[in-house]
Amino acid sequence: MSSKKIQPVMVYADADGNVYDHPDLLMLVRRGRELTLPRPDELIPLPEGSDLYLLPGRHALGLDPETGKAEAMEERAVAAFVCPSYTLSASAAYLSDADAPKLPLFAYGAIGFAKDRFWVTATQVDKDRRQVFTQVAPERITKGAQDLLKRYPENRLISHLSRCALTFCCPAAKNLALGRFEAPLPTARTCNARCYGCISHQPADSGFPSSQNRIDFTPTTKEIVEIMHLHSKRAKNPVMSFGQGCEGEPLTEAALLTEAIALFRSGGGRGTVNINTNASLPDTIPGLAKAGLNSIRVSMNSARESIYNSYYRPHGYTFADVCRTIATAKEHGLFVSLNYLFFPGVNDVESELEALTELVSSVRPDYIQMRNLSLDPELYLGCVGDPTEPSMGLGNFMKRLKKACPWINYGYFNPYLENGTPLLWT
């Protein structure tokens, strides 16, 4: 079915949470502050494993095709949270009440209805199914986590991750329990950034809760290496990653990580050892690389320093340090990904493309993970400022960056490396 022939109508919800499609009003989307119809080439059927969210204090907005004007309904707006491996190209359109509560830390995609199905504005950037659990019985995950607890009763990190899998439904922790794909290795209790949308720590007056509990202990080298060896033996193409949603900044524990990685490698440990990081401490990279680290993923919401600083609010480091960390990682033979937090209308503009192209050309990362920035859209715009340029769209943004930097590949997850080359699951 060609999406070019699809014109979805607006979706809304009643007070009881029942979702309806409107008989007349057309689906509207938002990029920054701009309201518009979705572009035909960005519409895809709602992917399996996605969720619908009802937005409290926000009224559904649709376009009246007769008048060409946006119309707000009394009923509640609805948004889509697309499953991992998809990047949103537009946000949900709605009209907020003055006292609308802050939304939890998720991404809120535009959604409409046509031809007996839901449609969203998104692009699939990775075919890896490591965080798709629709074919996995929940009992398997529960049994896997409980088995690990029985086998390693003294390992606090396994206890923590089992709780993450069973209570917070963390996909990485679930995969550890299943013995597949990428295993999490949270270590850091503290962070040197104060990210506005941090999912593991929020000030009491932020108005929205953290979606995960931050680790409250520092694991020992033995606890870390025990998990690394376990996962490297069980998984087909094992990836083990420091820097998780339930912790602070892993480079603040560089000495511990270096010791653990070296011990793992000296014991014949195989697989990809990765760090998800804010890249704030470039001087830690040589030691980690020598120990056996081979992959690093650097998180950023923008290549424009002012927008980066507004969101990350760094303490004791600068954007220049981030760039130096990437360059240092490349000098030491590490595979470098950017964890690029994309927000429609803010990132897909000319000045951001220019800044990102300059950054990528200068420090030459290998890979860009096109992730969705998870935060109440109004709060994010209040944090970084309203866009002053028109949106070119996610598709055009990615095509132009690829043309300027042809060595770059796009994805969503940390790839497994085989002799330094990414092996991408399909």
C-alpha positions as CSV (number, residue, x, y, z in Angstrom):
1,M,0.0,0.0,0.0
2,S,1.5,3.3,-1.1
3,S,1.5,5.9,1.6
4,K,1.4,8.6,-1.1
5,K,-2.2,7.8,-1.6
6,I,-3.0,8.0,2.1
7,Q,-4.5,11.0,3.8
8,P,-5.1,10.0,7.5
9,V,-7.7,11.6,9.6
10,M,-7.2,12.9,13.1
11,V,-7.2,10.5,16.1
12,Y,-8.7,11.5,19.5
13,A,-9.7,9.9,22.8
14,D,-12.7,10.3,25.0
15,A,-12.7,10.7,28.8
16,D,-12.7,6.9,29.3
17,G,-9.6,6.4,27.1
18,N,-11.4,5.1,24.0
19,V,-9.7,6.1,20.8
20,Y,-11.6,7.2,17.7
21,D,-10.8,8.5,14.3
22,H,-12.6,11.7,13.2
23,P,-14.9,11.5,10.2
24,D,-13.8,14.8,8.7
25,L,-10.8,16.5,10.3
26,L,-7.4,15.5,8.8
27,M,-4.3,14.5,10.7
28,L,-2.0,17.4,11.7
29,V,1.6,17.1,12.8
30,R,4.0,19.5,14.5
31,R,7.6,20.3,13.8
32,G,8.8,22.7,16.4
33,R,5.9,25.2,16.5
34,E,4.9,24.6,12.9
35,L,1.6,22.9,12.3
36,T,1.2,21.1,9.0
37,L,-0.2,18.1,7.2
38,P,2.1,15.0,7.2
39,R,4.3,14.6,4.1
40,P,3.1,11.5,2.1
41,D,6.6,10.0,2.0
42,E,6.9,10.0,5.8
43,L,3.8,8.1,6.7
44,I,4.2,4.4,7.7
45,P,1.8,2.0,9.4
46,L,2.2,2.0,13.1
47,P,5.0,-0.5,13.7
48,E,4.5,-3.6,15.8
49,G,5.4,-3.1,19.4
50,S,4.5,0.6,19.5
51,D,2.2,2.2,22.0
52,L,-0.5,4.9,22.0
53,Y,-0.5,7.6,24.7
54,L,-3.4,9.7,25.8
55,L,-2.2,13.3,26.5
56,P,-3.8,14.8,29.6
57,G,-4.8,18.5,29.4
58,R,-4.2,18.5,25.7
59,H,-6.9,18.7,23.0
60,A,-6.8,16.9,19.7
61,L,-6.1,19.2,16.7
62,G,-7.1,18.4,13.2
63,L,-7.3,20.3,9.9
64,D,-10.7,21.2,8.4
65,P,-10.3,20.6,4.7
66,E,-13.1,22.9,3.9
67,T,-11.7,26.0,5.6
68,G,-8.0,25.1,5.7
69,K,-7.9,25.9,9.4
70,A,-6.8,23.9,12.4
71,E,-9.7,22.9,14.7
72,A,-9.4,21.9,18.3
73,M,-11.7,19.4,19.9
74,E,-12.8,19.0,23.5
75,E,-11.6,15.5,23.4
76,R,-8.1,14.4,24.4
77,A,-5.1,14.3,22.0
78,V,-3.4,11.0,21.3
79,A,0.3,10.4,20.4
80,A,2.4,7.4,19.3
81,F,5.5,6.0,21.0
82,V,7.1,4.1,18.2
83,C,9.1,1.0,19.0
84,P,12.9,1.1,18.9
85,S,14.6,1.3,15.5
86,Y,12.2,4.0,14.2
87,T,12.9,7.7,14.3
88,L,10.0,10.2,14.5
89,S,9.9,12.9,11.8
90,A,7.0,14.8,13.4
91,S,5.4,15.3,16.8
92,A,1.8,15.1,17.8
93,A,-0.3,18.2,17.2
94,Y,-2.4,19.3,20.1
95,L,-3.7,22.4,22.0
96,S,-2.7,22.5,25.7
97,D,-4.7,23.8,28.6
98,A,-3.0,26.4,30.7
99,D,-2.8,23.9,33.6
100,A,-1.9,20.9,31.5
101,P,0.4,18.6,33.5
102,K,4.0,17.9,32.3
103,L,4.3,14.7,30.2
104,P,6.5,11.8,31.2
105,L,9.9,11.3,29.6
106,F,8.8,9.7,26.3
107,A,8.7,10.8,22.7
108,Y,5.3,11.8,21.3
109,G,4.8,11.0,17.7
110,A,2.1,12.2,15.4
111,I,-0.6,9.6,14.6
112,G,-3.6,9.4,12.3
113,F,-6.0,6.8,10.9
114,A,-6.8,5.6,7.4
115,K,-7.6,2.4,5.6
116,D,-8.4,0.5,8.8
117,R,-5.0,1.2,10.4
118,F,-3.0,3.7,12.4
119,W,-0.3,5.7,10.6
120,V,2.7,7.5,12.1
121,T,5.3,9.9,10.7
122,A,8.5,8.0,11.2
123,T,11.4,6.3,9.4
124,Q,12.9,2.9,10.2
125,V,16.6,3.4,10.6
126,D,17.6,0.0,11.8
127,K,16.3,-3.5,11.0
128,D,17.9,-5.0,14.2
129,R,15.2,-6.6,16.3
130,R,17.0,-6.7,19.6
131,Q,14.4,-4.7,21.4
132,V,11.4,-6.4,19.9
133,F,9.8,-8.8,22.4
134,T,6.4,-9.5,20.8
135,Q,7.4,-13.1,20.0
136,V,9.0,-13.6,23.5
137,A,6.8,-15.1,26.2
138,P,7.1,-12.9,29.3
139,E,7.6,-16.1,31.3
140,R,10.9,-16.7,29.5
141,I,12.2,-13.3,30.7
142,T,11.0,-13.9,34.2
143,K,12.6,-17.3,34.3
144,G,15.9,-16.0,32.8
145,A,16.1,-13.2,35.4
146,Q,15.3,-15.6,38.3
147,D,17.8,-18.1,37.1
148,L,20.5,-15.5,37.1
149,L,19.6,-14.5,40.7
150,K,19.9,-18.1,41.8
151,R,23.3,-18.6,40.0
152,Y,24.8,-15.4,41.2
153,P,23.2,-14.6,44.6
154,E,26.0,-12.4,45.8
155,N,26.3,-10.3,42.6
156,R,24.5,-7.0,43.3
157,L,24.7,-5.9,39.7
158,I,22.7,-9.0,38.6
159,S,20.2,-8.3,41.3
160,H,19.9,-4.7,40.1
161,L,19.5,-5.7,36.4
162,S,17.0,-8.4,37.2
163,R,14.9,-5.8,38.9
164,C,15.3,-3.6,35.9
165,A,14.1,-6.4,33.6
166,L,11.1,-7.4,35.8
167,T,10.0,-4.0,37.2
168,F,11.1,-1.3,34.8
169,C,10.8,-3.5,31.7
170,C,14.3,-2.4,30.5
171,P,14.9,-3.9,27.1
172,A,18.7,-4.3,27.7
173,A,18.1,-6.0,31.1
174,K,15.6,-8.3,29.4
175,N,18.2,-9.3,26.8
176,L,20.7,-10.1,29.6
177,A,18.1,-12.4,31.1
178,L,17.5,-14.0,27.7
179,G,21.3,-14.3,27.0
180,R,21.1,-12.4,23.7
181,F,22.3,-9.3,21.9
182,E,23.4,-6.4,24.1
183,A,23.9,-6.6,27.9
184,P,23.9,-3.6,30.2
185,L,26.7,-2.8,32.7
186,P,25.6,0.2,34.8
187,T,28.3,1.4,37.2
188,A,28.2,5.2,37.8
189,R,26.2,6.7,40.6
190,T,27.1,10.3,39.7
191,C,27.1,12.4,36.6
192,N,28.8,15.6,35.4
193,A,25.9,16.8,33.3
194,R,22.4,17.8,34.4
195,C,20.4,16.8,31.4
196,Y,17.0,18.5,31.3
197,G,15.4,15.2,30.3
198,C,17.5,12.8,32.4
199,I,15.6,9.5,32.9
200,S,17.4,8.4,36.0
201,H,17.6,11.6,38.1
202,Q,15.3,14.6,38.3
203,P,15.2,17.4,40.9
204,A,12.2,17.2,43.3
205,D,10.7,20.3,41.7
206,S,11.0,19.1,38.1
207,G,7.3,18.2,37.8
208,F,7.9,14.8,36.2
209,P,9.4,11.6,37.7
210,S,12.4,9.8,36.5
211,S,11.4,6.7,34.5
212,Q,14.1,4.6,36.0
213,N,15.9,4.3,39.3
214,R,19.6,5.2,39.2
215,I,22.0,2.6,40.6
216,D,22.7,3.3,44.3
217,F,25.9,1.4,44.7
218,T,29.2,1.0,42.9
219,P,29.7,-2.5,41.6
220,T,33.0,-4.3,42.1
221,T,35.3,-5.4,39.3
222,K,34.3,-9.0,40.1
223,E,30.6,-8.2,39.7
224,I,31.1,-6.5,36.4
225,V,33.4,-9.1,34.9
226,E,31.2,-11.9,36.0
227,I,28.4,-10.5,33.9
228,M,30.7,-9.8,31.0
229,H,32.0,-13.4,30.8
230,L,28.4,-14.8,31.3
231,H,27.0,-12.7,28.4
232,S,30.0,-13.2,26.1
233,K,29.5,-17.0,26.4
234,R,25.7,-17.0,26.0
235,A,25.1,-14.5,23.3
236,K,25.8,-15.2,19.6
237,N,27.2,-11.7,18.8
238,P,27.7,-10.3,22.3
239,V,27.8,-6.5,23.0
240,M,28.4,-5.3,26.5
241,S,27.7,-1.7,27.3
242,F,28.6,0.6,30.1
243,G,26.4,3.7,30.3
244,Q,22.8,2.9,30.8
245,G,19.6,4.8,31.6
246,C,19.8,3.7,35.2
247,E,23.1,5.4,35.9
248,G,25.1,8.6,35.6
249,E,28.2,9.1,33.4
250,P,30.4,6.0,33.1
251,L,33.6,7.9,32.3
252,T,33.5,9.2,35.9
253,E,34.3,5.6,36.8
254,A,37.0,5.2,34.2
255,A,39.5,3.5,36.6
256,L,36.9,0.8,37.5
257,L,35.9,0.3,33.9
258,T,39.5,0.1,32.7
259,E,40.3,-2.6,35.4
260,A,37.2,-4.6,34.5
261,I,37.7,-4.5,30.8
262,A,41.4,-5.5,31.1
263,L,40.5,-8.4,33.4
264,F,37.7,-9.5,31.0
265,R,40.0,-9.4,28.0
266,S,42.9,-11.2,29.9
267,G,40.5,-14.0,30.6
268,G,39.8,-14.5,26.9
269,G,36.6,-12.4,26.9
270,R,35.2,-12.0,23.4
271,G,32.7,-9.6,22.0
272,T,32.2,-5.9,21.7
273,V,32.8,-3.8,24.8
274,N,31.1,-0.4,24.4
275,I,30.6,2.8,26.5
276,N,27.5,5.0,26.1
277,T,28.8,8.3,27.3
278,N,28.5,12.1,27.2
279,A,32.2,12.1,26.1
280,S,33.2,14.6,28.7
281,L,36.6,13.2,29.8
282,P,38.8,12.7,26.8
283,D,41.9,11.8,28.8
284,T,40.2,8.6,30.0
285,I,40.0,7.2,26.5
286,P,43.6,6.0,25.8
287,G,43.6,3.8,29.0
288,L,40.2,2.3,28.2
289,A,41.2,1.5,24.6
290,K,44.4,-0.2,25.8
291,A,42.4,-2.3,28.2
292,G,40.2,-3.6,25.4
293,L,37.4,-1.2,24.9
294,N,36.5,-1.1,21.2
295,S,33.3,1.0,20.8
296,I,32.1,4.3,22.1
297,R,28.7,6.0,21.7
298,V,28.6,9.7,22.3
299,S,25.3,11.3,23.2
300,M,24.3,14.7,21.9
301,N,21.0,16.5,21.1
302,S,22.7,19.0,18.7
303,A,25.9,19.9,17.1
304,R,25.2,23.6,17.9
305,E,27.0,24.3,21.2
306,S,24.3,26.7,22.6
307,I,21.5,24.1,22.1
308,Y,23.8,21.3,23.4
309,N,24.5,23.3,26.6
310,S,20.9,24.3,27.1
311,Y,19.9,20.6,27.3
312,Y,23.0,18.8,28.8
313,R,23.9,21.6,31.2
314,P,27.5,20.3,31.6
315,H,29.4,20.7,34.8
316,G,33.2,20.7,34.5
317,Y,33.5,20.0,30.8
318,T,32.7,21.8,27.5
319,F,31.4,20.9,24.1
320,A,35.0,21.1,22.9
321,D,35.9,18.3,25.3
322,V,33.2,16.2,23.6
323,C,34.7,16.8,20.2
324,R,38.2,16.0,21.6
325,T,36.9,12.7,23.1
326,I,35.6,11.6,19.7
327,A,38.8,12.5,18.0
328,T,40.9,10.7,20.7
329,A,38.7,7.6,20.3
330,K,39.3,7.6,16.6
331,E,43.0,8.0,17.1
332,H,43.0,4.9,19.3
333,G,41.1,2.8,16.8
334,L,37.7,2.8,18.5
335,F,34.4,2.5,16.6
336,V,32.6,5.8,17.3
337,S,28.8,6.3,17.1
338,L,26.8,9.4,17.8
339,N,23.7,8.9,19.9
340,Y,21.9,11.7,18.1
341,L,18.8,12.7,19.9
342,F,16.5,14.0,17.2
343,F,13.6,16.4,17.7
344,P,11.4,17.3,14.7
345,G,11.6,21.0,13.8
346,V,14.8,21.6,15.9
347,N,17.3,19.2,14.4
348,D,16.1,19.1,10.8
349,V,17.0,22.8,10.0
350,E,19.7,24.3,7.9
351,S,21.9,25.6,10.7
352,E,21.9,22.2,12.5
353,L,22.7,20.4,9.3
354,E,25.6,22.8,8.7
355,A,26.9,22.3,12.3
356,L,26.6,18.5,12.3
357,T,28.2,18.2,8.9
358,E,31.2,20.3,10.1
359,L,31.4,18.2,13.3
360,V,31.2,14.9,11.4
361,S,33.7,16.0,8.8
362,S,36.1,17.1,11.4
363,V,36.1,14.2,13.9
364,R,34.9,11.5,11.5
365,P,32.6,9.3,13.6
366,D,31.6,6.0,12.0
367,Y,27.9,5.8,12.7
368,I,24.9,7.9,13.7
369,Q,22.2,6.4,15.8
370,M,19.1,8.3,15.1
371,R,17.3,8.3,18.4
372,N,14.2,10.1,19.5
373,L,14.5,12.8,22.1
374,S,12.2,11.8,24.9
375,L,10.7,14.8,26.6
376,D,7.5,16.8,26.8
377,P,7.6,18.8,23.5
378,E,6.6,22.1,25.2
379,L,9.3,21.6,27.8
380,Y,12.0,20.9,25.2
381,L,11.2,24.0,23.2
382,G,11.2,26.0,26.4
383,C,14.6,24.6,27.2
384,V,16.4,25.1,23.8
385,G,14.3,27.8,22.3
386,D,11.8,28.0,19.5
387,P,13.1,27.2,16.0
388,T,13.6,30.2,13.7
389,E,14.1,28.2,10.5
390,P,11.8,26.0,8.4
391,S,12.0,22.3,8.8
392,M,13.5,20.3,5.9
393,G,12.2,17.0,7.2
394,L,14.0,14.0,8.6
395,G,14.4,12.3,5.3
396,N,16.0,15.3,3.6
397,F,18.2,15.9,6.6
398,M,19.6,12.4,6.6
399,K,20.1,12.3,2.8
400,R,22.0,15.6,2.8
401,L,24.3,14.6,5.7
402,K,25.0,11.3,4.0
403,K,25.9,13.1,0.7
404,A,28.3,15.4,2.5
405,C,29.8,12.6,4.7
406,P,29.4,9.4,2.6
407,W,31.3,7.1,5.0
408,I,28.6,7.6,7.7
409,N,26.0,4.9,8.3
410,Y,22.7,5.2,10.1
411,G,21.3,2.9,12.7
412,Y,19.6,2.8,16.1
413,F,21.7,0.3,18.2
414,N,25.3,-0.3,19.1
415,P,26.6,-2.7,16.4
416,Y,28.5,-5.9,17.1
417,L,32.0,-5.4,15.8
418,E,33.9,-8.2,13.9
419,N,37.5,-7.3,13.4
420,G,36.6,-3.6,13.9
421,T,33.8,-3.8,11.3
422,P,30.2,-3.5,12.3
423,L,28.1,-6.6,11.7
424,L,24.6,-5.3,11.3
425,W,21.6,-7.6,12.1
426,T,18.9,-7.8,9.5
